[in-house]
């Protein structure tokens, strides 16, 4: 027998993270079923595939996860809006990638750029053509407060149409716009009266 083959080499090496089997994992029935007994009814129904909610919750869930923005850009912020919908940032993860060419098929308007006095009536006209419910995101400093163009030709967009979310920056990055969409989704999800609005009551 070789010299290296001795009793010490045959012994098992100690295991640092050994499991102690001297105490049982669940010693009594109370310990075994304590977690199940402490679960609420909603948790038990969720595990069995049953979800309880309200009609308002279902309508708001559908609305916030299927936002259709209008393909509408005014200035350089529109480039950032386009890159938000492209593959690098991929707004389709949030269900808002279907840019529509008509205001009658859209429910979200990005004001992506400065608003001039000549463009304000057009923006109001497009906003009025959008079906209810509809939302507006003001993108960038120029749309929000005329930005660096502080002159007689430009006006803030909230003087023309109501705005739901303001995004700062010149221009704001696509991540900021995605965050604004997520804030809008949170607002839509928490809105009340969706059923009455859907039924025109």
PEFEN-V656710 format. One record per residue. N is the residue number from 1. SS is DSSP state (H for helix, E for strand, C for the rest). Layout:
n ss
N SS
N SS
//
This chain:
n ss
1 C
2 C
3 C
4 C
5 C
6 C
7 H
8 H
9 H
10 H
11 C
12 C
13 C
14 C
15 C
16 C
17 C
18 C
19 C
20 C
21 C
22 C
23 C
24 C
25 C
26 C
27 C
28 C
29 H
30 H
31 H
32 H
33 H
34 H
35 H
36 H
37 H
38 H
39 C
40 C
41 H
42 H
43 H
44 H
45 H
46 H
47 H
48 C
49 C
50 C
51 C
52 C
53 C
54 C
55 H
56 H
57 H
58 H
59 H
60 H
61 H
62 H
63 H
64 H
65 C
66 C
67 C
68 C
69 E
70 E
71 C
72 C
73 C
74 C
75 C
76 C
77 H
78 H
79 H
80 H
81 H
82 H
83 H
84 H
85 H
86 C
87 C
88 C
89 C
90 C
91 H
92 H
93 H
94 H
95 C
96 C
97 C
98 C
99 C
100 E
101 C
102 C
103 H
104 H
105 H
106 C
107 C
108 E
109 E
110 E
111 E
112 E
113 C
114 C
115 C
116 E
117 H
118 H
119 H
120 H
121 H
122 H
123 H
124 H
125 H
126 H
127 H
128 H
129 H
130 C
131 C
132 C
133 C
134 C
135 E
136 E
137 E
138 E
139 E
140 C
141 H
142 H
143 H
144 H
145 H
146 C
147 C
148 C
149 C
150 C
151 C
152 C
153 C
154 E
155 C
156 C
157 H
158 H
159 H
160 C
161 C
162 C
163 C
164 C
165 E
166 E
167 E
168 C
169 C
170 C
171 C
172 C
173 C
174 H
175 H
176 H
177 H
178 H
179 H
180 H
181 H
182 H
183 H
184 H
185 H
186 H
187 H
188 H
189 H
190 C
191 C
192 C
193 C
194 H
195 H
196 H
197 H
198 H
199 C
200 C
201 C
//
